[in-house]
Amino acid sequence: MQRRTFLKTALAAGAAAPFAHAQPASPAPDWGGSVIDTHLHLRPDAEACYTHMQGCGVSHALLLTPDSGQDRARQAMEKRPGHFARSVSTNPAAPDAAQKLRSALSAGAVSIGELKFHLDLDSPEMTRVYDIAAEMRVPVMMHIQVFPHFPGELPYNTKFPEFDKVLKAHPKTTFIGHGDFFWANISSNVPLDRGYPDGPVKPGGLTDRFLSDFPNLYGDLSANSGNNALSRDPAFTKDFLLRHRAKLMFGSDCSCSDGNGAGISQGNNPEAARLSGKCVARETLAVLKKNSSPEVFRQITWSNAVKLYRIFS
């Protein structure tokens, strides 16, 4: 989710609430242990991030933070010590992008992302980011999307079918994939007229293959895209989670205000209406719980992120 879109959604929460059909608040679920949300966008009121976590039963979070929000993220971390880590994101095409990334990483940011810009995955601008990530020993997470959520929206991080060349060329860079097209490609049959395919998964998808073939690629299971990928074909999901148990991480990318689905509308993304009025974190954690053993669930919701981001250990 782009920061400007999130800000508009958050500021309009009161107005959107009547259209969200949120369920009555229910107690936070017990997921059987600590859970890291690796895709929680820093909110205008940083304390709202902790409110969301409490509502959906999440104990820790990686705050996805633009370079302009680093001070605010640090304040949130100081107020809730031990619960938060932060990333850094900036437009790779900006002249000062390298300086901003290095500065934030040197000051404690643990990753680069979410990168959601209109660039090719093999562009010179993105290549510079990959080199910085390898140099600073942090992961880089990209939103990969080709189908527009609304008229006029342009694709993000294009040329995914050739991404294997990038993975080969940057073996010391740790990549994390996320977004509609990334998760649509768990299947080898990917329709281009929608962002969230449904129905049975056809084996041999690029994402499934890339996760198997490249040790430096991981998957972020957040948003409607990750939830849809896990929900569309339960028989495939169980094997997929087991096969890539060391490569997947739970994230929410959820805009609801309370961890229970309140205060949001999917009006800017009609395709995601299936989660309208619901907390994405709750929904995705429930799908993961249903389709994995306790050991695999723990690995995806905690251990993999601790190891990859080097946090909360």
Secondary structure, DSSP 4 states (H G I P E B T S, - for coil): --HHHHHHHHHTHHHHHHHH-PPPP-PPP--SS--EEEEEEPPSSTHHHHHHHHHHT--EEEEE-BGGGHHHHHHHHHHSTTTEEE-BB--TTSTTHHHHHHHHHHTT---EEEE--S-BTTSHHHHHHHHHHHHHT--EEEE-B-S-SSTTPPPBSB-GGGHHHHHHH-TTS-EEEESHHHHHTTSS---SS-SS--SPPPS--HHHHHHHH-TTEEEE--HHHHHHHHHS-HHHHHHHHHHTTTTEE-------SSSSSTT---TT-GGGGGGTTS-HHHHHHHHHHHTS-HHHHHIIIIIHHHHHHT---
